[in-house]
Amino acid sequence: MDRPVPPAVDFYSRHPISEGQVVDALRRQGKDLERLQPEDLYDLDQDHYGGLEAVEVLARRARIDAASRVLDVCAGLCGPARFIARRWGARVTGLDLNPERAAGARRLTARVGLARLVRMVRGDAQSLPFGAQAFTAVVSQEGLLHVPDKVGALSECRRVLLSGGRIAFSDWIVTPRLGDRERRRLEEWMAAVTLQSMDGYKALLARAGFGAIDAEDLSAEWIGILRRRLEMYRGRRADTVARLGQARYDEYDQLYTFFVGLVEAGKLGGARFSATAGPAAS
Ligand SMILES: C[S@@+](CC[C@H](N)C(=O)[O-])C[C@H]1O[C@@H](n2cnc3c(N)ncnc32)[C@H](O)[C@@H]1O
């Protein structure tokens, strides 16, 4: 019998940001697809809030440099992974659960000539297919919200990091104002599960074996970013309807409006966390 598709995989298989959308946009811009540079993708392949600037800050928190071995958990189309490799010359491994995104990420990386530095592995954040201490830094952006066992995933990040290695990630956070019905809708519509508060995440990081834990509330910054993203989505209506159909366009518009409303009401927000891997468990 076929195994059911996990909700997070289904959500991203139908998501408006995809390899196809990136390639179509490049064609419309008149780019020669055989001669692409990593920079040609920068406006198109980042599926998080705050664009490249947010990746820069995260990389600084993770103390990434040319010698780093970086794991990007929930890497999507590997946009942040390619940017880190290009900007710092670091070797980056992206990990994502969605098979289409993983395959699309590999093709985009090959198109811009970064396959030497960036590899994509399909896998689950809750059970990382890597040996202990394989990386010096772990990053993740707006992906852990989909992962049911967050302490399991963070413990896995700790396991694959060298002692003293750094983790830096951003994610949605909830406040006590979020109602049970709203929480259920986020789960049903956006595959957002076991959402954490700021303090909740800090406690999970400590349980997973991290120290020097720092948390920054990004909620105020995200409100403007989210409104602009929604406007941009609506601005590309004709293109999205042509690719995915009116029903899918409307569905995504509705759920994104609901999501932005929760952030505006202070029920949902965003935060960036960073921490240092403690001694490996014996
Ligand atoms: C909002 S996208 C972020 C992509 C990327 N971090 C970026 O900033 O461009 C979230 C990603 O998390 C991935 N994901 C969801 N659950 C996952 C899991 N359990 N393990 C690995 N990846 C997962 C999804 O497939 C999706 O590509």
The ligand as an SDF file (V2000), in Angstrom:
LIG
                    3D

 27 29  0  0  0  0  0  0  0  0999 V2000
    9.5490   27.9600    3.6490 C   0  0  0  0  0  0  0  0  0  0  0  0
   10.5350   26.7130    2.9090 S   0  0  0  0  0  0  0  0  0  0  0  0
   12.1460   27.3760    3.2880 C   0  0  0  0  0  0  0  0  0  0  0  0
   13.2030   27.0010    2.2910 C   0  0  0  0  0  0  0  0  0  0  0  0
   14.5900   27.6160    2.5150 C   0  0  0  0  0  0  0  0  0  0  0  0
   14.9910   27.5100    3.9090 N   0  0  0  0  0  0  0  0  0  0  0  0
   14.6520   29.0630    2.0730 C   0  0  0  0  0  0  0  0  0  0  0  0
   14.7830   29.9230    2.9560 O   0  0  0  0  0  0  0  0  0  0  0  0
   14.6100   29.3320    0.8710 O   0  0  0  0  0  0  0  0  0  0  0  0
   10.4130   25.3410    4.0460 C   0  0  0  0  0  0  0  0  0  0  0  0
   11.0610   24.0470    3.5360 C   0  0  0  0  0  0  0  0  0  0  0  0
   11.0540   23.0830    4.6070 O   0  0  0  0  0  0  0  0  0  0  0  0
   10.9770   21.7920    4.0110 C   0  0  0  0  0  0  0  0  0  0  0  0
   10.6050   20.8050    5.0390 N   0  0  0  0  0  0  0  0  0  0  0  0
    9.3990   20.6750    5.6650 C   0  0  0  0  0  0  0  0  0  0  0  0
    9.4440   19.6710    6.5630 N   0  0  0  0  0  0  0  0  0  0  0  0
   10.7010   19.1480    6.5290 C   0  0  0  0  0  0  0  0  0  0  0  0
   11.3740   18.0940    7.2280 C   0  0  0  0  0  0  0  0  0  0  0  0
   10.7530   17.3530    8.1540 N   0  0  0  0  0  0  0  0  0  0  0  0
   12.6590   17.8420    6.9210 N   0  0  0  0  0  0  0  0  0  0  0  0
   13.3110   18.5650    5.9620 C   0  0  0  0  0  0  0  0  0  0  0  0
   12.7190   19.5660    5.2700 N   0  0  0  0  0  0  0  0  0  0  0  0
   11.4340   19.8720    5.5420 C   0  0  0  0  0  0  0  0  0  0  0  0
    9.9370   21.9960    2.9150 C   0  0  0  0  0  0  0  0  0  0  0  0
    9.9720   20.9580    1.9610 O   0  0  0  0  0  0  0  0  0  0  0  0
   10.3400   23.3840    2.3720 C   0  0  0  0  0  0  0  0  0  0  0  0
   11.2000   23.2570    1.2630 O   0  0  0  0  0  0  0  0  0  0  0  0
  1  2  1  0
  2  3  1  0
  2 10  1  0
  3  4  1  0
  4  5  1  0
  5  6  1  0
  5  7  1  0
  7  8  2  0
  7  9  1  0
 10 11  1  0
 11 12  1  0
 11 26  1  0
 12 13  1  0
 13 14  1  0
 13 24  1  0
 14 15  1  0
 14 23  1  0
 15 16  2  0
 16 17  1  0
 17 18  1  0
 17 23  2  0
 18 19  1  0
 18 20  2  0
 20 21  1  0
 21 22  2  0
 22 23  1  0
 24 25  1  0
 24 26  1  0
 26 27  1  0
M  CHG  2   2   1   9  -1
M  END
$$$$
